[in-house]
């Protein structure tokens, strides 16, 4: 009887693994379609297909087509993919760390710290010395947002860690407190901002990848990719934490190492993503939860599939933001909120239904 149960469990594990791997291949294909769509669609008349045909014929592209495709659409597509992957991967990691499917990267205060840094840069950037302002240039807001996220992470880690052990509950409470504090100071800065600064703050808060450039990619891209390297280091540990810290320790999981790696990876990914794209919500909740329903909670597959689906989702959202009111553009955060808001409400109603049972 015991052997039969073990064989049945092994068979189910193989089925889940095969299903998750098949989904990974499907998501890779979806990401390829999303990238091609993003490169082919836009307010300008530049055509990806004409450009490819001209290249095959050995003809030189026009200056306009080359600028639109190479300097505008391509970095924008890559930026959307990286930001979407970073937010979705971070959401999956945080949900595993907190053992709560409604957890979000914003819980630990990284997003709030990045937002405060960006607001401070927009409102107070004019007070910088001319030499420093010329040196930083257009990278002031991303740099300030990234610095804010890392300062927040350091504060939270120091508050929640005692005798070498990090308390997730303390980190959650400290993140809420830090978010309230940075929100209050950010509100004060918004209050003293002029009309031009308020407009910049509004658009930054809604999120966009319209300002993507190769120089921004060269800074944010390696940081986000580096955070993805943590996937194989934390996947099995997060699976163990699903049973509780004590059970995970008995299973041989180095719980503190998993916590440290997950927190630093999330801070790195979210800090870099928010710094270059602004506030984009719901990706970190919707994508991991949807995939958890599809292939289960195994983080060996959940983390990588979340990154792939998050990248595709944000690319498609960016395409919609470009064409829905062309030639103007909607902030991408509006698109993700329209998609994620109803889905999040459905999650809450589903959770309540399960509790009522």
C-alpha positions as CSV (number, residue, x, y, z in Angstrom):
1,X,0.0,0.0,0.0
2,X,2.8,2.4,1.0
3,X,4.7,1.6,-2.2
4,X,1.6,2.2,-4.3
5,X,1.1,5.6,-2.7
6,X,4.8,6.5,-3.3
7,X,4.5,5.5,-6.9
8,X,1.4,7.5,-7.3
9,X,3.0,10.6,-5.7
10,X,6.1,10.2,-8.0
11,X,3.8,9.9,-11.0
12,X,2.0,13.1,-10.1
13,X,5.4,14.9,-9.6
14,X,6.5,13.8,-13.0
15,X,3.2,15.0,-14.5
16,X,3.5,18.4,-12.8
17,X,7.1,18.7,-13.9
18,X,6.2,17.9,-17.5
19,X,3.3,20.3,-17.5
20,X,5.5,23.1,-16.0
21,X,8.3,22.5,-18.6
22,X,5.7,22.5,-21.4
23,X,4.3,25.8,-20.1
24,X,7.8,27.2,-20.1
25,X,8.2,26.5,-23.7
26,X,4.8,28.0,-24.5
27,X,5.7,31.1,-22.5
28,X,9.0,31.5,-24.4
29,X,7.0,31.4,-27.6
30,X,4.5,33.9,-26.2
31,X,7.4,36.2,-25.3
32,X,8.8,36.0,-28.8
33,X,5.4,36.9,-30.2
34,X,5.1,39.8,-27.8
35,X,8.6,41.1,-28.8
36,X,7.8,40.9,-32.5
37,X,4.4,42.7,-32.0
38,X,6.1,45.4,-30.0
39,X,8.7,46.0,-32.7
40,X,6.1,46.0,-35.4
41,X,3.4,48.2,-33.9
42,X,3.6,51.9,-33.2
43,X,2.3,55.4,-33.9
44,X,4.9,56.0,-36.6
45,X,4.7,54.5,-40.1
46,X,8.0,52.5,-39.6
47,X,7.5,48.9,-40.5
48,X,9.5,46.0,-39.0
49,X,8.7,43.8,-42.0
50,X,9.8,46.4,-44.6
51,X,13.0,46.9,-42.6
52,X,13.7,43.2,-42.6
53,X,13.0,42.9,-46.3
54,X,15.3,45.9,-47.1
55,X,18.0,44.3,-45.0
56,X,17.7,41.0,-46.8
57,X,17.9,42.9,-50.1
58,X,21.1,44.6,-48.9
59,X,19.5,48.0,-48.9
60,X,20.2,50.7,-46.3
61,X,17.3,51.6,-44.0
62,X,16.1,55.2,-44.0
63,X,17.3,57.3,-41.1
64,X,13.7,57.5,-39.7
65,X,13.1,53.8,-39.8
66,X,16.5,53.1,-38.3
67,X,15.9,55.6,-35.4
68,X,12.3,54.3,-34.8
69,X,13.2,50.6,-34.8
70,X,16.7,50.6,-33.3
71,X,16.7,53.6,-30.9
72,X,13.1,53.7,-29.8
73,X,11.2,50.5,-30.2
74,X,13.9,47.9,-29.5
75,X,15.2,49.4,-26.2
76,X,11.6,50.0,-25.2
77,X,10.7,46.4,-25.8
78,X,13.7,45.1,-23.9
79,X,13.0,47.5,-21.0
80,X,9.3,46.3,-20.8
81,X,10.4,42.7,-20.8
82,X,13.0,43.2,-18.1
83,X,10.7,45.3,-15.9
84,X,7.8,42.9,-16.3
85,X,10.0,39.9,-15.5
86,X,11.5,41.7,-12.5
87,X,8.1,42.6,-11.0
88,X,6.6,39.1,-11.6
89,X,9.7,37.3,-10.3
90,X,9.8,39.5,-7.2
91,X,6.1,38.9,-6.6
92,X,6.5,35.1,-6.7
93,X,9.5,35.3,-4.4
94,X,7.7,37.5,-1.9
95,X,4.6,35.3,-1.9
96,X,6.8,32.3,-1.2
97,X,8.8,34.1,1.5
98,X,5.6,35.4,3.3
99,X,3.7,32.2,2.5
100,X,0.8,34.4,1.3
101,X,-0.5,34.4,-2.3
102,X,-1.5,38.1,-1.9
103,X,1.9,39.3,-1.0
104,X,3.5,42.0,-3.2
105,X,7.0,43.4,-3.7
106,X,5.7,46.6,-2.2
107,X,5.2,44.9,1.2
108,X,8.9,45.3,2.2
109,X,8.9,49.0,1.4
110,X,11.2,48.8,-1.6
111,X,8.7,50.5,-4.0
112,X,7.9,53.2,-1.4
113,X,11.6,54.0,-1.0
114,X,12.1,54.1,-4.8
115,X,9.1,56.4,-5.1
116,X,10.4,58.7,-2.4
117,X,13.8,58.9,-4.1
118,X,12.2,59.8,-7.5
119,X,9.9,62.4,-6.0
120,X,12.8,64.0,-4.1
121,X,14.8,64.1,-7.3
122,X,12.0,65.7,-9.3
123,X,11.1,68.3,-6.7
124,X,14.5,69.1,-5.3
125,X,16.7,68.4,-8.3
126,X,16.8,72.1,-9.2
127,X,18.8,72.8,-6.0
128,X,21.7,70.6,-7.1
129,X,25.0,72.4,-8.0
130,X,25.2,73.0,-11.7
131,X,28.3,70.8,-12.1
132,X,26.6,67.9,-10.4
133,X,23.4,68.4,-12.3
134,X,25.3,68.4,-15.6
135,X,27.1,65.2,-14.6
136,X,24.0,63.3,-13.6
137,X,21.8,64.7,-16.3
138,X,18.7,62.7,-17.3
139,X,19.8,59.8,-15.0
140,X,19.0,61.8,-11.8
141,X,15.5,60.4,-11.2
142,X,16.4,56.7,-11.9
143,X,19.5,57.0,-9.8
144,X,17.6,58.6,-6.9
145,X,14.8,56.0,-7.1
146,X,17.4,53.2,-7.0
147,X,19.2,54.8,-4.1
148,X,15.9,55.2,-2.2
149,X,15.0,51.5,-2.7
150,X,18.4,50.3,-1.4
151,X,18.4,52.6,1.6
152,X,14.9,51.3,2.4
153,X,16.1,47.8,2.1
154,X,19.1,48.4,4.4
155,X,16.9,50.0,7.0
156,X,14.4,47.2,6.9
157,X,17.0,44.5,7.1
158,X,18.7,46.2,10.1
159,X,15.4,46.6,11.9
160,X,14.2,43.0,11.3
161,X,17.5,41.1,11.8
162,X,18.6,40.3,15.3
163,X,21.5,37.9,16.2
164,X,21.8,36.9,12.6
165,X,18.2,35.9,12.1
166,X,15.7,37.9,10.1
167,X,12.1,38.0,11.3
168,X,9.7,38.1,8.3
169,X,6.8,39.4,10.5
170,X,9.0,42.2,11.8
171,X,10.1,43.1,8.2
172,X,6.4,43.2,7.2
173,X,5.5,45.6,10.0
174,X,8.6,47.7,9.5
175,X,7.8,47.8,5.7
176,X,4.3,49.2,6.4
177,X,5.7,51.8,8.8
178,X,8.5,52.8,6.4
179,X,5.9,53.0,3.6
180,X,3.8,55.3,5.7
181,X,6.7,57.5,6.6
182,X,8.0,57.8,3.1
183,X,4.5,58.5,1.9
184,X,4.1,61.4,4.3
185,X,7.4,63.0,3.3
186,X,6.6,62.4,-0.3
187,X,3.2,64.1,0.2
188,X,5.0,67.1,1.7
189,X,7.3,67.3,-1.4
190,X,4.3,67.0,-3.7
191,X,2.6,69.8,-1.8
192,X,5.5,72.2,-2.4
193,X,6.0,71.1,-6.1
194,X,5.2,73.5,-8.9
195,X,2.9,72.7,-11.8
196,X,5.6,71.3,-14.1
197,X,6.9,69.1,-11.3
198,X,3.4,67.9,-10.5
199,X,2.9,66.8,-14.1
200,X,6.2,64.9,-14.0
201,X,5.3,63.3,-10.7
202,X,1.9,62.3,-12.0
203,X,3.3,60.6,-15.1
204,X,6.1,58.9,-13.2
205,X,3.7,57.5,-10.6
206,X,1.5,56.0,-13.3
207,X,4.5,54.1,-14.8
208,X,5.9,54.0,-18.3
209,X,8.7,52.6,-20.4
210,X,8.4,55.3,-23.0
211,X,11.7,56.9,-21.9
212,X,13.7,53.7,-22.4
213,X,17.1,54.3,-23.9
214,X,20.2,52.2,-24.4
215,X,22.0,54.1,-21.7
216,X,19.2,53.3,-19.2
217,X,19.2,49.7,-20.3
218,X,23.0,49.5,-19.8
219,X,22.5,50.5,-16.1
220,X,19.2,48.7,-15.1
221,X,19.5,45.6,-17.3
222,X,22.5,44.0,-15.7
223,X,21.0,44.6,-12.2
224,X,17.7,43.0,-13.1
225,X,19.5,40.0,-14.8
226,X,21.7,39.6,-11.8
227,X,18.6,39.3,-9.6
228,X,17.4,36.5,-11.8
229,X,20.6,34.5,-10.9
230,X,19.1,34.0,-7.5
231,X,16.3,31.8,-8.8
232,X,18.1,28.5,-8.5
233,X,19.5,29.5,-5.1
234,X,16.1,30.2,-3.5
235,X,13.6,27.9,-5.3
236,X,14.0,24.8,-3.2
237,X,14.3,26.9,-0.1
238,X,11.0,28.6,-0.7
239,X,9.4,25.2,-1.3
240,X,10.7,24.2,2.1
241,X,9.5,27.4,3.8
242,X,5.9,26.6,2.6
243,X,5.9,24.0,5.4
244,X,7.1,26.5,8.0
245,X,10.6,27.6,9.1
246,X,11.0,24.8,11.6
247,X,10.1,22.1,9.1
248,X,12.3,23.7,6.5
249,X,15.3,23.7,8.9
250,X,14.7,20.0,9.6
251,X,14.7,19.3,5.9
252,X,18.2,20.8,5.6
253,X,17.2,24.2,4.3
254,X,19.4,27.1,5.3
255,X,16.5,29.3,6.1
256,X,18.5,32.5,6.9
257,X,20.4,32.2,3.6
258,X,17.2,31.8,1.7
259,X,15.7,34.9,3.4
260,X,18.8,37.0,2.8
261,X,19.1,36.0,-0.9
262,X,15.4,36.4,-1.6
263,X,15.2,39.9,0.0
264,X,18.4,41.1,-1.7
265,X,17.2,39.8,-5.1
266,X,13.8,41.4,-4.7
267,X,15.3,44.7,-3.7
268,X,17.7,44.6,-6.6
269,X,15.0,43.7,-9.2
270,X,12.3,46.0,-7.9
271,X,14.7,48.9,-7.2
272,X,16.1,48.8,-10.7
273,X,12.7,48.3,-12.3
274,X,10.9,51.1,-10.5
275,X,13.9,53.4,-11.1
276,X,13.5,53.2,-14.9
277,X,9.7,52.7,-15.3
278,X,8.0,54.3,-12.3
279,X,5.1,52.8,-10.4
280,X,3.6,49.8,-12.2
281,X,1.2,47.8,-10.1
282,X,-0.5,44.4,-10.0
283,X,2.1,42.5,-12.1
284,X,3.7,41.1,-9.0
285,X,0.4,39.8,-7.7
286,X,-1.5,38.7,-10.8
287,X,1.2,36.8,-12.7
288,X,2.5,34.4,-9.9
289,X,-1.0,33.7,-8.7
290,X,-2.2,32.9,-12.2
291,X,0.7,30.5,-12.7
292,X,0.2,28.9,-9.3
293,X,-3.3,28.0,-10.3
294,X,-1.9,26.5,-13.6
295,X,1.1,24.5,-12.5
296,X,1.1,24.5,-8.7
297,X,3.4,26.1,-6.1
298,X,6.7,24.6,-6.9
299,X,9.1,27.5,-7.1
300,X,11.5,25.7,-9.3
301,X,9.1,26.3,-12.1
302,X,7.0,29.2,-10.6
303,X,9.9,31.7,-10.5
304,X,11.1,31.2,-14.1
305,X,7.6,31.0,-15.6
306,X,6.6,34.1,-13.6
307,X,9.5,36.0,-15.2
308,X,8.5,34.9,-18.7
309,X,4.8,35.7,-18.3
310,X,5.5,39.0,-16.6
311,X,7.7,40.0,-19.5
312,X,5.1,39.2,-22.1
313,X,2.3,40.8,-20.1
314,X,4.1,44.1,-19.7
315,X,5.2,44.1,-23.4
316,X,1.6,43.6,-24.5
317,X,0.4,46.3,-22.0
318,X,3.0,48.7,-23.5
319,X,1.7,47.9,-27.0
320,X,-1.9,48.7,-25.9
321,X,-0.7,51.9,-24.3
322,X,0.8,53.0,-27.6
323,X,-2.1,52.3,-29.9
324,X,-5.2,52.9,-27.8
325,X,-5.1,56.7,-28.2
326,X,-2.4,57.0,-30.9
327,X,-0.5,59.1,-31.5
328,X,-0.6,60.0,-27.8
329,X,0.2,57.3,-25.2
330,X,-1.5,56.1,-22.0
331,X,0.8,55.4,-19.0
332,X,1.4,51.7,-18.8
333,X,0.3,51.6,-15.1
334,X,-3.2,52.4,-16.2
335,X,-3.3,49.3,-18.5
336,X,-1.9,47.0,-15.8
337,X,-4.4,48.4,-13.2
338,X,-7.3,47.8,-15.6
339,X,-6.2,44.2,-16.0
340,X,-5.0,43.6,-12.5
341,X,-7.7,45.3,-10.5
342,X,-10.6,43.0,-11.4
343,X,-8.2,40.0,-11.2
344,X,-7.1,41.0,-7.7
345,X,-10.8,41.4,-6.7
346,X,-11.5,37.9,-8.0
347,X,-8.6,36.5,-5.9
348,X,-10.1,38.1,-2.8
349,X,-13.6,36.8,-3.5
350,X,-12.1,33.3,-4.2
351,X,-10.1,33.3,-1.0
352,X,-13.3,34.4,0.9
353,X,-15.3,31.6,-0.7
354,X,-12.6,29.0,0.3
355,X,-12.7,30.4,3.9
356,X,-16.5,30.2,4.0
357,X,-16.3,26.5,3.1
